[in-house]
Amino acid sequence: MALITLRQLLDHAADNNYALPAFNVNNLEYIQAVMRAADATDSPVILQASRGARAYAGDAFLRHLILGAAEEYPHIPVCLHLDHGDQPSTCISAITNGFTSVMMDGSLEKDGKTVASYEYNVAVTAEVVKIAHAAGVSVEGELGCLGNLETGAGDKEDGHGFEGKLSREELLTDPEQAFDFVSKTGVDALAVAIGTSHGAYKFTREPDGEILSIDTIAKINRRLPNTHLVMHGSSSVPADLQELFNAYGGKMKKTWGVPVAEIQKAIPLGVRKVNIDTDLRLAFTGEIRKHHLEHPDNFDPRNYLKPAIARMTEVCKERFEAFRAAGQASKIRVLRLPEMAKHYAKAA
């Protein structure tokens, strides 16, 4: 099966009332874990690479790893998505390297740390939409800055995140502005700010409406009922994975992520894509730590990578099932990029 665009996957998710976990991947083992879970649950897949992942692995390696996944699992639709493109040129380079979807994050300027003006965000996102849609590629935009409602601060991921502090109003996406943004840019999906943040340390306590605003999603959905919404920074950081990491020499302070139950509440409110990274990192590193302590004589990487892949696979399966994506892959018909380009041209 050919790679699929994000728009096709999210349209199907909306029609069938489910959401897709979007897993950040960096290497072969991550991709194997996601694909094995997708195969076991018959789930469509979003594999996304950040600028950091592209710098770490290289575009050619990532592209061929994911093409290999599509070849190995031809019955699973796979979207290759750029996470947090910092400027149009970054998005264009991803498109030329085979990505079927890109995110233009104009919420920050191209330095990745300065909060951008609304006008700047609209301009750069609209520019990317025009270029990407001509190639049949989907575009995700972002309105509002990801940050912690407890502290007002942003957490960096691969060097991407605002500096300083913002007010609660600045940290939550405004529904009226969201309507204007989607109208002016034509994005296929909109990432919204609701109090989630990158990394493991999202909340210092079990999140409630004061620090995780699902109500903001409901307000945006009422204003934009036909727009696919995206939750960033939505790893759940489960207690058992924290315990695994710490039991074998790790030193991670207690933290809370985004509960799966809260994500499930957001699915009927238009959330169709949920970004997950930390959960896989914890599963991967925790199992490797465990193996090294239990088998200090081992020097074969395959012996510790296998259980690490297996633990990540279980996490992926849990998310596919919890978000109701399980059983959906076999129902999707893939349109190739030239067909999507024609679709966009007709809609313009």
C-alpha positions as CSV (number, residue, x, y, z in Angstrom):
1,M,0.0,0.0,0.0
2,A,1.3,3.5,-0.9
3,L,1.8,6.1,1.8
4,I,-1.3,8.0,2.7
5,T,-1.9,11.6,3.5
6,L,-3.0,12.9,6.9
7,R,-6.2,14.4,5.5
8,Q,-7.4,11.0,4.3
9,L,-6.8,9.4,7.6
10,L,-8.4,12.2,9.7
11,D,-11.4,12.3,7.3
12,H,-12.0,8.6,7.9
13,A,-11.5,9.1,11.7
14,A,-14.1,11.8,11.7
15,D,-16.6,9.8,9.7
16,N,-16.2,6.9,12.1
17,N,-15.7,8.8,15.4
18,Y,-12.2,7.7,16.4
19,A,-8.8,9.3,16.8
20,L,-5.3,8.3,15.8
21,P,-2.2,8.3,18.0
22,A,0.6,10.0,16.1
23,F,3.9,8.4,17.3
24,N,7.2,10.3,17.0
25,V,9.8,7.9,15.6
26,N,13.6,8.2,15.5
27,N,14.9,4.8,14.4
28,L,14.2,1.2,13.2
29,E,13.0,0.0,16.6
30,Y,10.4,2.7,17.1
31,I,9.0,2.0,13.6
32,Q,8.9,-1.8,14.2
33,A,7.0,-1.3,17.5
34,V,4.3,1.0,15.9
35,M,3.9,-1.3,12.9
36,R,3.6,-4.5,14.9
37,A,1.0,-2.9,17.1
38,A,-0.9,-1.6,14.1
39,D,-0.8,-5.0,12.5
40,A,-2.1,-6.7,15.6
41,T,-5.0,-4.3,15.9
42,D,-5.7,-3.5,12.3
43,S,-5.0,0.2,12.9
44,P,-4.0,3.0,10.5
45,V,-0.7,4.7,11.3
46,I,0.8,8.1,11.6
47,L,4.6,8.1,11.9
48,Q,5.9,11.5,12.6
49,A,9.4,12.9,12.6
50,S,10.5,16.1,14.3
51,R,13.4,18.3,13.1
52,G,15.4,16.6,15.8
53,A,14.6,13.2,14.5
54,R,15.5,14.2,10.9
55,A,18.8,15.6,12.1
56,Y,19.5,12.4,14.1
57,A,18.5,9.8,11.6
58,G,18.7,11.7,8.3
59,D,15.8,12.1,5.8
60,A,17.0,9.3,3.5
61,F,17.2,6.8,6.3
62,L,13.8,7.8,7.7
63,R,12.2,7.7,4.3
64,H,13.5,4.3,3.5
65,L,12.7,2.9,7.0
66,I,9.1,4.0,6.6
67,L,8.9,2.8,3.0
68,G,10.2,-0.5,4.3
69,A,7.4,-0.5,6.9
70,A,4.8,0.1,4.2
71,E,6.3,-2.7,2.1
72,E,6.4,-5.1,5.1
73,Y,2.8,-4.3,6.1
74,P,1.0,-3.5,2.7
75,H,-2.4,-3.7,4.4
76,I,-1.7,-0.9,6.8
77,P,-2.1,2.8,5.6
78,V,0.9,4.8,6.8
79,C,1.2,8.6,6.9
80,L,4.7,10.1,7.1
81,H,4.2,13.4,8.9
82,L,6.6,16.3,9.7
83,D,6.2,17.4,13.3
84,H,6.7,21.1,14.1
85,G,8.1,22.5,10.9
86,D,9.7,25.8,12.0
87,Q,9.5,27.6,8.6
88,P,8.2,27.1,5.1
89,S,11.6,25.9,3.8
90,T,11.6,23.1,6.4
91,C,8.2,21.9,5.2
92,I,9.2,22.1,1.6
93,S,12.3,20.0,2.3
94,A,10.1,17.4,3.9
95,I,7.8,17.3,1.0
96,T,10.7,16.8,-1.4
97,N,11.8,13.9,0.8
98,G,8.6,12.0,0.5
99,F,6.6,13.2,3.5
100,T,2.9,13.0,2.8
101,S,2.0,15.5,5.5
102,V,3.7,18.5,7.1
103,M,3.1,20.7,10.1
104,M,3.8,24.4,9.8
105,D,4.1,25.6,13.3
106,G,3.9,29.4,12.9
107,S,2.9,29.9,16.6
108,L,6.6,30.6,17.1
109,E,9.0,32.4,14.9
110,K,11.7,30.5,13.0
111,D,14.1,30.6,16.0
112,G,11.6,28.2,17.7
113,K,11.5,30.3,20.9
114,T,9.9,33.7,20.1
115,V,6.1,33.9,20.2
116,A,5.0,34.9,16.8
117,S,2.3,37.4,15.8
118,Y,-1.0,36.1,14.6
119,E,-0.4,37.7,11.2
120,Y,3.0,36.0,10.9
121,N,1.4,32.6,11.7
122,V,-1.4,33.1,9.1
123,A,1.1,34.2,6.4
124,V,3.6,31.3,6.8
125,T,0.9,28.7,7.2
126,A,-1.1,29.8,4.2
127,E,2.2,29.8,2.2
128,V,2.9,26.2,3.1
129,V,-0.8,25.1,2.5
130,K,-0.6,26.5,-1.1
131,I,2.6,24.7,-1.9
132,A,1.7,21.4,-0.1
133,H,-1.8,21.1,-1.5
134,A,-0.4,21.6,-5.1
135,A,1.6,18.4,-4.4
136,G,-1.3,16.6,-2.8
137,V,0.3,16.8,0.7
138,S,-1.7,17.6,3.9
139,V,-0.9,20.5,6.3
140,E,-1.3,20.8,10.0
141,G,-1.2,24.2,11.6
142,E,-0.9,25.4,15.2
143,L,-2.7,28.2,16.9
144,G,-1.7,29.1,20.5
145,C,1.5,28.1,22.2
146,L,2.0,24.8,24.1
147,G,2.7,25.6,27.7
148,N,2.0,24.6,31.3
149,L,-1.1,26.3,32.8
150,E,0.4,25.7,36.3
151,T,3.5,27.7,35.7
152,G,2.9,29.7,32.5
153,A,6.1,28.3,31.0
154,G,6.8,26.3,27.8
155,D,8.8,23.1,27.6
156,K,11.2,22.6,24.8
157,E,11.3,19.6,22.6
158,D,14.3,19.4,20.2
159,G,14.9,23.0,21.0
160,H,11.4,24.0,20.1
161,G,9.4,25.9,22.7
162,F,8.8,29.5,23.8
163,E,10.9,31.2,26.4
164,G,9.6,33.1,29.4
165,K,6.0,32.9,30.7
166,L,2.6,33.5,29.2
167,S,-0.8,34.2,30.8
168,R,-3.6,31.6,30.9
169,E,-5.4,33.5,28.1
170,E,-2.3,33.5,26.0
171,L,-1.8,29.7,26.6
172,L,-5.3,28.7,25.4
173,T,-6.4,28.8,21.8
174,D,-9.2,31.4,21.2
175,P,-12.2,29.8,19.4
176,E,-13.0,32.9,17.3
177,Q,-9.4,33.3,16.3
178,A,-9.3,29.6,15.4
179,F,-12.2,30.1,13.1
180,D,-10.5,33.0,11.4
181,F,-7.2,31.1,11.1
182,V,-8.7,28.0,9.5
183,S,-10.7,30.2,7.1
184,K,-7.6,32.2,6.0
185,T,-5.1,29.3,5.8
186,G,-7.1,26.3,4.6
187,V,-5.2,23.9,6.9
188,D,-6.3,20.2,7.0
189,A,-5.9,20.0,10.8
190,L,-5.4,22.4,13.6
191,A,-3.2,21.8,16.7
192,V,-4.7,23.7,19.7
193,A,-3.3,24.8,23.0
194,I,-5.2,23.5,26.0
195,G,-2.5,23.2,28.7
196,T,-0.5,20.3,27.4
197,S,3.2,20.6,26.9
198,H,6.1,18.6,25.5
199,G,8.3,16.2,27.5
200,A,7.5,14.1,30.6
201,Y,6.9,16.8,33.2
202,K,3.5,18.1,32.1
203,F,1.7,18.4,35.4
204,T,2.6,18.3,39.1
205,R,-0.7,16.7,40.0
206,E,-3.5,14.7,38.4
207,P,-4.8,17.2,35.8
208,D,-8.2,18.8,36.2
209,G,-10.1,21.5,34.3
210,E,-7.8,24.2,35.8
211,I,-4.7,22.8,34.2
212,L,-6.0,20.7,31.3
213,S,-8.7,22.6,29.4
214,I,-10.8,20.0,27.5
215,D,-13.5,22.7,27.7
216,T,-11.4,24.8,25.3
217,I,-11.6,21.9,22.7
218,A,-15.4,21.8,23.1
219,K,-15.6,25.6,22.4
220,I,-13.4,25.3,19.3
221,N,-15.3,22.3,18.1
222,R,-18.6,24.3,18.4
223,R,-17.1,27.0,16.2
224,L,-15.4,24.6,13.8
225,P,-17.4,21.4,13.8
226,N,-15.8,20.2,10.5
227,T,-12.1,20.9,11.4
228,H,-9.9,18.1,12.6
229,L,-8.3,19.0,15.9
230,V,-4.9,17.9,17.2
231,M,-3.7,17.4,20.7
232,H,0.1,17.9,21.1
233,G,2.1,16.9,24.1
234,S,-0.4,14.1,25.0
235,S,1.7,11.3,26.3
236,S,0.1,9.8,29.4
237,V,3.4,9.2,31.2
238,P,2.0,6.1,33.0
239,A,3.0,5.3,36.5
240,D,4.2,1.8,35.6
241,L,6.6,3.2,33.0
242,Q,7.9,5.7,35.5
243,E,8.4,2.9,38.0
244,L,10.1,0.7,35.4
245,F,12.5,3.5,34.6
246,N,13.3,4.3,38.2
247,A,13.5,0.6,39.4
248,Y,16.7,0.1,37.3
249,G,18.7,3.1,38.1
250,G,16.7,6.0,36.6
251,K,16.0,9.2,38.6
252,M,12.7,10.5,37.3
253,K,10.7,12.7,39.7
254,K,7.0,11.9,40.0
255,T,4.9,13.5,37.2
256,W,1.5,13.3,35.6
257,G,0.8,13.2,31.9
258,V,-2.5,13.5,29.9
259,P,-4.8,10.7,31.2
260,V,-6.2,8.4,28.4
261,A,-9.7,9.0,29.9
262,E,-9.3,12.8,29.2
263,I,-8.2,12.1,25.6
264,Q,-11.2,9.9,25.1
265,K,-13.5,12.7,26.3
266,A,-12.0,14.9,23.5
267,I,-12.5,12.5,20.6
268,P,-16.3,13.3,20.3
269,L,-15.3,17.0,20.4
270,G,-13.3,16.7,17.1
271,V,-9.9,15.6,18.2
272,R,-8.6,13.2,15.5
273,K,-4.8,13.2,16.1
274,V,-3.0,12.7,19.4
275,N,0.7,13.2,19.6
276,I,2.7,10.7,21.6
277,D,6.5,10.6,22.2
278,T,7.5,10.4,25.9
279,D,5.5,7.2,26.5
280,L,7.6,5.3,23.9
281,R,10.8,6.8,25.2
282,L,10.1,5.7,28.7
283,A,9.1,2.2,27.6
284,F,12.2,1.9,25.4
285,T,14.7,3.2,27.9
286,G,13.2,1.4,30.9
287,E,13.5,-2.0,29.3
288,I,17.0,-1.3,28.2
289,R,18.0,-0.3,31.8
290,K,16.3,-3.4,33.1
291,H,18.2,-5.7,30.7
292,H,21.6,-4.1,31.4
293,L,21.2,-4.6,35.2
294,E,19.8,-8.1,34.9
295,H,22.3,-9.2,32.2
296,P,25.6,-7.4,32.8
297,D,27.5,-9.9,30.7
298,N,25.5,-9.2,27.5
299,F,27.1,-7.2,24.7
300,D,24.7,-8.0,21.9
301,P,22.3,-5.0,21.3
302,R,19.7,-7.3,19.8
303,N,19.2,-8.9,23.2
304,Y,18.1,-5.7,24.9
305,L,16.4,-4.1,21.9
306,K,13.9,-7.0,21.5
307,P,12.3,-6.5,24.9
308,A,12.4,-2.7,24.4
309,I,10.5,-3.1,21.1
310,A,8.0,-5.4,22.8
311,R,7.3,-2.9,25.6
312,M,6.8,-0.1,23.1
313,T,4.5,-2.3,21.0
314,E,2.3,-2.9,24.0
315,V,2.0,0.9,24.6
316,C,1.1,1.4,21.0
317,K,-1.6,-1.3,21.0
318,E,-3.1,0.2,24.1
319,R,-3.4,3.6,22.5
320,F,-4.8,2.3,19.2
321,E,-7.5,0.4,21.2
322,A,-8.2,3.3,23.6
323,F,-8.7,5.8,20.8
324,R,-10.9,3.3,18.8
325,A,-8.6,3.2,15.8
326,A,-8.4,-0.6,16.1
327,G,-10.1,-2.3,13.3
328,Q,-10.1,0.7,10.9
329,A,-7.1,0.1,8.7
330,S,-8.7,-2.4,6.4
331,K,-11.6,-0.1,5.8
332,I,-9.5,2.7,4.3
333,R,-8.9,3.2,0.5
334,V,-5.7,5.1,-0.2
335,L,-5.7,8.0,-2.7
336,R,-2.2,8.8,-4.1
337,L,-0.8,12.3,-4.0
338,P,-1.7,13.2,-7.6
339,E,-5.3,12.3,-6.8
340,M,-5.2,14.4,-3.6
341,A,-3.7,17.3,-5.6
342,K,-6.7,17.2,-7.9
343,H,-9.0,17.1,-4.9
344,Y,-7.4,20.2,-3.4
345,A,-7.5,22.0,-6.8
346,K,-11.3,21.4,-7.1
347,A,-11.9,22.6,-3.6
348,A,-9.9,25.8,-4.0
